[in-house]
Amino acid sequence: MAIPDFQSLMLPLLQCYSDGEEHSNNDTVDQLAFHFKLTQEEANELLSSGKQTKFYNRIGWARTYLFKSQLIEMGKRHYYKITNRGKEALKSEPSRIDMQFLLQYPEYVEFRQAKKTRKEIISEPLAISEDRTPEEILEDAYFEIRSNLAQEVLENVMKCSPAFFERLVVELLVKMGYGGSWADAAKAVGQSGDGGIDGIIDEDRLGLESIYIQAKRWDLNNSVSQPELNKFVGALAGKKAKKGVFITTSKFSEGARKYVEAIEYKIVLIDGERLAELMIDHDIGVTEITSYRLKRIDSDYFSNI
């Protein structure tokens, strides 16, 4: 089955503590994975950040809301147990414990919206019915913003002149650690024009090996096909080179990608989507407007109190 949302986890999680014993986080994760009949693949599915599994994250938020509602309490480090209030909640045999259910507890209301009244919270069905954790909401919003930004970046790249595009490629490669200084890289890129090669740049700052570059500012509807790569490989062979980077603002055909995988030359293909992503990652053509730093409790710090 699909991974349950964090509200659907609240009642089963509280039931895990119903024996009155202290339970570790890992124990409850295993119990709930078994309860919901999750496959190994589902239990191991990661958040977009890759830092934590989605299932563990949702259990963590379900636990937080139960704790803030004083249905469970903290025992020894990383262990929780049910409270008398939690036992009373289970005695009422609720069909579901969710954010709406928790509104009966003033501690939860204070936690949820410190600046709003209980009446105002109840009148916000969208907030109450949210089935994703705050991290998931934040990550989804971040990746949506980033995706839109990448599209804008590529649209602007398409409007620039060929000379500007060459300078952009130079700046990006230098920011990525190639070519030494910007001036050294600029001398190499855009100066070759030698049968399928637009430039040459050092692979490292010592210049131990060179990478040959082809850069094409093509319309998105005009994919780079295998013949174009054949020319590039031929140019590499003429230089007795083995490494190359082919950058385009458009896309590569499936045949082109399979061709690159089959040959002995090491050729990196960077299409328009990847180019935009790299520009964002290395602050080329974009500027930071704000940043958010997420923090969590340091359990080690509090382990000896």
JOBELUR-V206836 format. One record per residue. RES is the residue in one small letter. PHI is phi in degrees with one decimal (none if undefined). PSI is psi in whole degrees, -180 to 180 (NA if undefined). OMEGA is omega in radians with two decimals (* if undefined). Layout:
((RES/PHI/PSI/OMEGA) (RES/PHI/PSI/OMEGA))
This chain:
((m/none/167/3.12) (a/-71.0/155/3.11) (i/-64.4/125/-3.12) (p/-66.1/150/3.07) (d/-71.2/165/-2.97) (f/-68.4/-25/3.08) (q/-70.6/-37/3.11) (s/-68.2/-17/3.14) (l/-85.0/-16/-2.99) (m/-63.2/-50/-3.12) (l/-65.8/-50/3.10) (p/-59.3/-35/3.12) (l/-66.0/-44/3.12) (l/-62.5/-36/3.11) (q/-65.9/-28/3.07) (c/-63.2/-29/-3.13) (y/-92.9/3/-2.97) (s/-65.2/-18/-3.14) (d/-77.7/-4/3.11) (g/81.7/-3/3.13) (e/-87.1/163/3.05) (e/-81.0/138/-3.13) (h/-127.8/138/3.10) (s/-78.3/162/3.11) (n/-60.3/-42/-3.11) (n/-64.8/-37/3.12) (d/-61.0/-46/-3.11) (t/-68.4/-33/3.09) (v/-61.8/-47/-3.14) (d/-64.1/-42/-3.13) (q/-62.7/-43/-3.09) (l/-73.0/-34/3.08) (a/-62.0/-40/3.09) (f/-69.0/-42/-3.13) (h/-59.4/-43/-3.09) (f/-90.5/2/3.09) (k/56.8/44/3.13) (l/-75.5/142/3.02) (t/-74.8/166/3.11) (q/-60.5/-38/3.14) (e/-64.1/-42/3.12) (e/-66.7/-43/-3.13) (a/-65.9/-27/-3.10) (n/-97.3/2/-3.13) (e/-62.3/129/-3.06) (l/-93.2/155/2.92) (l/-64.3/167/-3.13) (s/-59.7/-30/-3.14) (s/-70.3/-21/-3.11) (g/75.9/8/-3.06) (k/-92.2/-19/-3.02) (q/-157.5/151/3.08) (t/-74.3/149/-3.13) (k/-64.5/-38/-3.12) (f/-65.6/-46/3.12) (y/-61.5/-41/-3.14) (n/-62.9/-42/-3.12) (r/-69.7/-37/3.06) (i/-62.9/-40/3.13) (g/-60.0/-41/3.13) (w/-74.0/-35/3.05) (a/-61.8/-43/3.12) (r/-63.1/-41/3.14) (t/-59.6/-44/-3.12) (y/-68.9/-37/3.06) (l/-65.4/-39/3.13) (f/-68.0/-44/3.14) (k/-66.5/-26/3.10) (s/-86.8/-1/-3.14) (q/62.0/33/3.01) (l/-87.1/-24/3.02) (i/-133.0/162/3.11) (e/-136.5/161/-3.11) (m/-82.7/133/3.03) (g/-98.0/-126/3.04) (k/-74.9/176/-3.01) (r/-52.0/126/3.11) (h/67.2/16/3.12) (y/-120.7/146/3.11) (y/-133.3/158/3.07) (k/-146.0/162/-3.08) (i/-76.0/149/3.07) (t/-99.9/173/3.06) (n/-61.1/-37/3.10) (r/-63.1/-41/3.11) (g/-63.4/-40/3.10) (k/-63.2/-41/3.12) (e/-63.7/-38/3.12) (a/-62.4/-42/3.14) (l/-70.3/-32/3.12) (k/-63.5/-28/3.12) (s/-75.2/-5/3.11) (e/51.6/57/3.11) (p/-67.9/144/3.08) (s/-76.2/-20/-3.11) (r/-161.4/141/2.96) (i/-113.6/121/3.13) (d/-142.7/-170/-3.08) (m/-64.3/-34/3.08) (q/-65.1/-44/3.12) (f/-60.7/-40/-3.05) (l/-73.0/-11/3.13) (l/-64.4/-15/3.11) (q/-73.5/-11/-3.10) (y/-104.8/118/-3.07) (p/-60.3/-30/3.13) (e/-65.9/-38/3.10) (y/-68.1/-43/3.14) (v/-59.2/-43/3.14) (e/-65.1/-40/3.11) (f/-66.1/-44/-3.02) (r/-68.0/-45/-3.09) (q/-144.6/85/-3.08) (a/-62.1/-29/-3.05) (k/-97.8/1/-3.11) (k/-121.3/156/3.12) (t/-80.6/163/3.11) (r/-59.7/-39/3.14) (k/-62.6/-40/3.14) (e/-66.6/-37/3.13) (i/-66.0/-45/-3.12) (i/-60.7/-29/-3.11) (s/-82.3/5/-3.11) (e/-111.3/80/-3.06) (p/-64.7/-31/-3.12) (l/-65.3/-41/3.12) (a/-67.7/-40/-3.08) (i/-69.1/-36/-3.03) (s/-88.6/3/-3.11) (e/-62.0/128/-3.08) (d/-109.6/14/3.08) (r/-115.0/153/3.12) (t/-75.4/160/3.11) (p/-55.0/-39/3.12) (e/-62.9/-40/3.14) (e/-65.4/-42/3.12) (i/-62.5/-45/-3.12) (l/-64.7/-43/-3.14) (e/-65.5/-43/3.12) (d/-60.4/-43/3.13) (a/-64.8/-41/-3.14) (y/-61.4/-48/-3.09) (f/-69.7/-29/3.06) (e/-68.3/-44/3.11) (i/-62.8/-44/-3.13) (r/-64.2/-41/3.12) (s/-62.1/-44/3.11) (n/-64.4/-39/3.12) (l/-64.7/-42/3.13) (a/-60.3/-39/3.11) (q/-64.7/-42/3.10) (e/-64.2/-42/3.13) (v/-58.6/-48/-3.10) (l/-65.4/-38/3.10) (e/-61.2/-40/3.12) (n/-71.2/-36/3.09) (v/-62.7/-39/-3.13) (m/-64.6/-25/-3.12) (k/-85.8/-13/-3.06) (c/-79.5/163/-3.14) (s/-76.8/161/3.09) (p/-57.1/-39/3.14) (a/-65.4/-41/3.13) (f/-66.1/-39/3.13) (f/-62.3/-40/3.09) (e/-61.9/-43/3.13) (r/-65.1/-37/3.11) (l/-62.3/-44/3.13) (v/-61.8/-42/3.11) (v/-59.7/-50/-3.09) (e/-63.2/-40/3.14) (l/-64.2/-47/-3.11) (l/-64.0/-38/3.11) (v/-66.4/-42/3.11) (k/-62.3/-29/3.14) (m/-82.7/-3/3.05) (g/103.8/7/3.14) (y/-99.7/155/2.93) (g/81.2/4/-3.14) (g/70.6/-122/-3.14) (s/-84.8/164/3.10) (w/-61.2/-40/-3.12) (a/-63.5/-42/3.13) (d/-63.9/-43/-3.14) (a/-66.5/-39/-3.11) (a/-63.9/-29/3.11) (k/-70.3/-28/-3.07) (a/-89.0/-47/-3.07) (v/-79.0/136/3.11) (g/84.8/4/-3.09) (q/-112.3/-13/-3.02) (s/-80.7/-68/-3.12) (g/58.3/34/-3.01) (d/-104.8/86/3.02) (g/52.0/63/3.11) (g/94.7/1/3.10) (i/-116.2/125/3.12) (d/-96.4/-18/-3.13) (g/-174.8/166/3.11) (i/-131.9/135/-3.12) (i/-140.7/147/3.14) (d/-68.0/140/3.10) (e/-71.9/-30/3.13) (d/-137.6/173/-3.06) (r/-70.6/-18/3.10) (l/-88.2/-11/3.12) (g/72.4/31/-3.10) (l/-69.1/-28/3.13) (e/-149.9/148/-3.09) (s/-105.8/150/3.06) (i/-117.2/132/-3.12) (y/-95.9/142/-2.96) (i/-124.3/139/2.95) (q/-124.7/126/-3.11) (a/-127.6/123/-3.12) (k/-127.1/119/3.08) (r/-91.0/84/-3.08) (w/-105.3/156/3.04) (d/-62.3/148/-3.08) (l/-59.9/-25/-3.11) (n/-85.5/-3/-3.07) (n/-111.2/88/-3.06) (s/-72.3/150/3.06) (v/-81.1/123/-3.09) (s/-105.9/179/-3.06) (q/-58.8/-40/3.13) (p/-54.8/-37/3.12) (e/-65.0/-38/3.12) (l/-73.0/-31/3.05) (n/-58.7/-42/3.12) (k/-63.1/-42/-3.11) (f/-65.5/-44/3.12) (v/-63.9/-39/3.09) (g/-61.5/-40/3.11) (a/-66.8/-38/3.09) (l/-63.7/-42/3.13) (a/-61.5/-38/3.12) (g/-65.1/-26/3.13) (k/-96.4/1/-3.06) (k/56.7/38/-3.13) (a/-105.2/156/-3.12) (k/-119.7/-10/-3.04) (k/-124.6/141/3.12) (g/-155.1/158/3.07) (v/-125.7/125/3.11) (f/-110.9/114/-3.10) (i/-111.5/132/3.08) (t/-142.1/153/3.06) (t/-84.1/-10/-3.14) (s/-99.1/-138/-3.13) (k/-128.1/169/3.04) (f/-107.3/139/3.11) (s/-68.9/161/3.12) (e/-61.9/-38/3.11) (g/-63.2/-38/3.13) (a/-64.7/-42/-3.12) (r/-67.2/-42/3.12) (k/-65.8/-36/3.12) (y/-61.6/-45/-3.13) (v/-64.1/-36/3.14) (e/-68.4/-26/-3.02) (a/-91.3/-19/-3.05) (i/-90.3/165/-3.10) (e/-81.5/-16/3.13) (y/-75.8/146/3.08) (k/-93.9/102/-3.12) (i/-121.3/125/3.11) (v/-97.1/127/3.13) (l/-101.7/124/3.10) (i/-120.1/107/3.14) (d/-87.9/-179/-3.06) (g/-60.2/-41/-3.14) (e/-63.1/-46/3.13) (r/-67.7/-38/3.11) (l/-58.9/-46/3.12) (a/-62.2/-41/3.13) (e/-62.6/-43/3.14) (l/-66.1/-37/3.10) (m/-63.7/-40/3.11) (i/-66.5/-45/-3.11) (d/-61.8/-33/-3.06) (h/-108.8/17/3.03) (d/57.9/43/3.06) (i/-101.3/114/3.11) (g/78.0/8/3.10) (v/-132.3/160/3.10) (t/-136.6/145/-3.12) (e/-78.3/131/3.13) (i/-104.8/-28/3.07) (t/-165.4/166/3.09) (s/-146.2/153/3.13) (y/-127.1/132/3.10) (r/-111.7/115/3.14) (l/-87.5/135/3.14) (k/-127.7/158/3.06) (r/-135.9/166/-3.07) (i/-65.5/141/3.08) (d/-93.7/97/-3.07) (s/-63.4/-32/3.13) (d/-62.8/-37/-3.11) (y/-61.4/-39/-3.07) (f/-95.0/8/-3.02) (s/-71.4/-21/-3.06) (n/-111.2/15/-3.11) (i/-80.6/NA/*))
